[in-house]
Amino acid sequence: MAATEEVQRRLDRTAERLAQTAEGPGDASAKLRRWLSELFAAQRREAGAEPERFAEYAAPAGELGGLVDRHVEELVGQLTSIVEQGARAGEFVTGDPAVTARAVFVATAPFHDPRHAGEWGADGVEEQFAEVAVLLLRGLRQG
């Protein structure tokens, strides 16, 4: 299997799992927290299982870069859906759900961007993730 096909398969698998959370039951806060946790866990699994191959995601170029860019847009779209749900329910305060979703994605990059994979095994990383998630959820609730 060509490298790009393998990467596409892995990215699709992650996106499908996360889509189930984004589209599943529950309030937006719970979904967002679960979605972020699942993304972090999936990235850690991938990085731990095949660190050399996972490192390829960190410096995408050419066709591989296009795959990763499309994947990121799909994930931000899922986040947008969660933020929109929260805004409709009066749970989140946001002027533009798409802008807010991208900000959440960027703010959590240390926990899903392959360039940070070397930090994911550090002591306290789970606690750091939990604190960032709490901070983001508080901000979304208060506007």
C-alpha positions as CSV (number, residue, x, y, z in Angstrom):
1,M,0.0,0.0,0.0
2,A,1.4,3.4,-0.9
3,A,2.3,5.7,1.9
4,T,-0.4,8.2,1.0
5,E,-3.1,5.5,1.0
6,E,-1.9,4.3,4.5
7,V,-2.0,7.9,5.8
8,Q,-5.5,8.5,4.3
9,R,-6.8,5.3,5.9
10,R,-5.5,6.3,9.3
11,L,-6.8,9.8,9.0
12,D,-10.2,8.5,7.9
13,R,-10.3,6.1,10.8
14,T,-9.7,8.9,13.3
15,A,-12.2,11.3,11.7
16,E,-14.9,8.6,11.7
17,R,-14.4,7.9,15.4
18,L,-14.6,11.5,16.2
19,A,-17.6,12.1,14.0
20,Q,-19.5,9.5,16.1
21,T,-18.8,11.6,19.1
22,A,-19.7,14.9,17.4
23,E,-23.0,13.5,16.1
24,G,-23.8,11.4,19.1
25,P,-26.0,12.1,22.1
26,G,-25.3,14.5,24.9
27,D,-24.9,18.2,25.5
28,A,-22.3,20.2,23.7
29,S,-20.0,20.6,26.7
30,A,-19.8,16.8,27.2
31,K,-19.4,16.2,23.5
32,L,-16.6,18.8,23.2
33,R,-14.7,17.4,26.2
34,R,-15.1,13.8,24.9
35,W,-14.1,14.8,21.4
36,L,-10.9,16.5,22.5
37,S,-10.1,13.6,24.8
38,E,-10.6,11.0,22.0
39,L,-8.5,13.0,19.6
40,F,-5.6,13.2,22.1
41,A,-5.9,9.5,22.9
42,A,-6.0,8.5,19.3
43,Q,-2.9,10.6,18.5
44,R,-1.0,9.2,21.4
45,R,-1.9,5.6,20.3
46,E,-0.8,6.3,16.8
47,A,2.5,8.0,17.9
48,G,3.2,5.1,20.3
49,A,2.4,2.3,17.9
50,E,4.6,3.6,15.0
51,P,6.6,6.6,16.0
52,E,8.6,6.8,12.7
53,R,5.4,6.7,10.5
54,F,3.6,9.1,12.8
55,A,6.5,11.6,12.5
56,E,5.7,11.8,8.8
57,Y,2.6,13.7,9.7
58,A,4.6,16.3,11.5
59,A,6.3,17.6,8.3
60,P,3.7,17.1,5.6
61,A,4.8,18.0,2.1
62,G,3.2,17.5,-1.3
63,E,0.3,15.1,-1.5
64,L,0.7,14.1,2.1
65,G,0.3,17.7,3.2
66,G,-2.9,17.9,1.2
67,L,-4.3,14.9,3.0
68,V,-3.4,16.3,6.4
69,D,-4.9,19.7,5.5
70,R,-8.2,18.1,4.4
71,H,-8.2,16.0,7.6
72,V,-7.7,19.2,9.7
73,E,-10.6,20.9,7.9
74,E,-12.8,17.9,8.5
75,L,-12.0,17.9,12.2
76,V,-12.6,21.6,12.5
77,G,-15.9,21.1,10.8
78,Q,-16.8,18.5,13.5
79,L,-15.9,21.0,16.2
80,T,-17.9,23.7,14.4
81,S,-20.9,21.3,14.6
82,I,-20.5,20.9,18.4
83,V,-20.0,24.6,19.0
84,E,-23.1,25.4,16.9
85,Q,-25.1,22.9,18.9
86,G,-23.9,24.5,22.1
87,A,-24.8,28.0,20.8
88,R,-28.3,26.9,19.8
89,A,-28.9,25.4,23.2
90,G,-27.6,28.6,25.0
91,E,-24.8,26.5,26.4
92,F,-22.0,28.3,24.6
93,V,-21.6,32.0,23.8
94,T,-19.9,32.6,20.4
95,G,-20.1,35.2,17.6
96,D,-19.0,32.7,14.9
97,P,-19.0,29.0,15.6
98,A,-16.5,28.3,12.8
99,V,-14.0,30.8,14.2
100,T,-14.5,29.5,17.7
101,A,-14.0,25.9,16.6
102,R,-10.8,26.8,14.8
103,A,-9.6,28.6,18.0
104,V,-10.4,25.5,20.1
105,F,-8.4,23.3,17.6
106,V,-5.4,25.7,17.7
107,A,-5.5,26.0,21.5
108,T,-5.4,22.2,21.9
109,A,-2.7,21.7,19.3
110,P,-0.1,20.6,21.9
111,F,-2.4,17.6,22.5
112,H,-3.0,16.5,18.9
113,D,-0.4,18.1,16.6
114,P,2.2,15.5,15.7
115,R,4.9,18.1,16.2
116,H,4.2,17.8,19.9
117,A,4.3,14.0,20.1
118,G,7.5,14.0,22.0
119,E,5.8,15.8,24.8
120,W,2.8,13.4,25.2
121,G,4.6,11.0,27.5
122,A,5.8,13.7,29.9
123,D,4.7,13.6,33.5
124,G,1.6,15.6,34.1
125,V,0.5,15.8,30.4
126,E,-2.9,14.4,31.2
127,E,-3.4,17.0,33.9
128,Q,-2.3,19.8,31.5
129,F,-4.8,18.6,28.9
130,A,-7.6,18.5,31.5
131,E,-6.8,22.1,32.6
132,V,-6.8,23.3,29.0
133,A,-10.2,21.6,28.4
134,V,-11.7,23.1,31.5
135,L,-10.4,26.6,30.6
136,L,-11.9,26.3,27.1
137,L,-15.2,25.1,28.3
138,R,-15.4,27.9,30.9
139,G,-14.7,30.4,28.2
140,L,-17.3,29.0,25.8
141,R,-19.9,29.1,28.6
142,Q,-19.2,32.6,29.6
143,G,-18.4,34.1,26.2
